[in-house]
Amino acid sequence: MTTVLEALDLTCGYGKIVAVRDIGLKLDGGQVLAILGPNGAGKSTLMMTLAGLLPRISGDVLLDGKSLPNGRPGLANRNGIVLVPDNRALFTTLTTRENIEIARVKGQNNVDDVIDLFPDLQKRLKVKAGSLSGGEQQMLAMARGIVQQPKIFLVDEMSMGLAPIIVESLLPIVRRIADETDAAVVLVEQHVSLALEVADEAMVLVHGDVSLSGPAEDFRADPSRVEAAYLGAGVEHEH
């Protein structure tokens, strides 16, 4: 396994307002990290900082062992970091196929390469994105990210506005993406048990601090520890 993403003492926020403190993480290609925690914990702030959309206050983000320039989202993207934002940011008047094609640059995957991961979109390629269901829109947002052949695939609040049964069908796709593309996946998710089913590692953020982190299988075996972490009951690291 090769480490592709590393955060060292990463502190994130808005200007001088700190939202997330002293984050450390290390992720290999093909691994899935689930970032869990209550609303307002700083999860989306962390994702935007990893993607370069927010300049980090302190600490470092390494891609393939090299420090990423601070607050440079275009450069981060060209180096292989792709963020699927919580609002999906689709072009609603363009078709499914056009939304995927517009994200692609020369030499990257084409639509047919990625659509195998999202068979439900196969018959919807000519449909405008605004006419898709919520679940289909989320699949499209992920397909548009995968066409860019990311090394680091950041998926923020995939389940927002979706019924749990839809989320249950989408999360295994996240596992397939990691397994079949060897991308390191960072997933922010509110459905804790479902996220832990597909994750290799997990981290619980509470009020901007890491309350719990370690192998996902350990937390699947003892859900009470995750519940306690949500209440900020102590800080645990297992590595």
URQUI-V575280 format. One record per run of one state. SS is the DSSP state (H for helix, E for strand, - for the rest). FROM is the first residue (numbers start at 1). TO is the last residue. If there is no record, write none. Layout:
ss->SS from->FROM to->TO
ss->SS from->FROM to->TO
This chain:
ss->- from->1 to->2
ss->E from->3 to->14
ss->- from->15 to->16
ss->E from->17 to->28
ss->- from->29 to->31
ss->E from->32 to->36
ss->- from->37 to->42
ss->H from->43 to->50
ss->- from->51 to->57
ss->E from->58 to->63
ss->- from->64 to->65
ss->E from->66 to->67
ss->- from->68 to->72
ss->H from->73 to->78
ss->- from->79 to->80
ss->E from->81 to->84
ss->- from->85 to->94
ss->E from->95 to->95
ss->H from->96 to->103
ss->- from->104 to->110
ss->H from->111 to->115
ss->- from->116 to->118
ss->H from->119 to->124
ss->- from->125 to->127
ss->E from->128 to->128
ss->H from->129 to->131
ss->- from->132 to->133
ss->H from->134 to->146
ss->- from->147 to->151
ss->E from->152 to->156
ss->- from->157 to->163
ss->H from->164 to->181
ss->- from->182 to->183
ss->E from->184 to->188
ss->- from->189 to->191
ss->H from->192 to->198
ss->- from->199 to->200
ss->E from->201 to->206
ss->- from->207 to->208
ss->E from->209 to->215
ss->H from->216 to->221
ss->- from->222 to->222
ss->H from->223 to->230
ss->- from->231 to->235
ss->E from->236 to->237
ss->- from->238 to->239
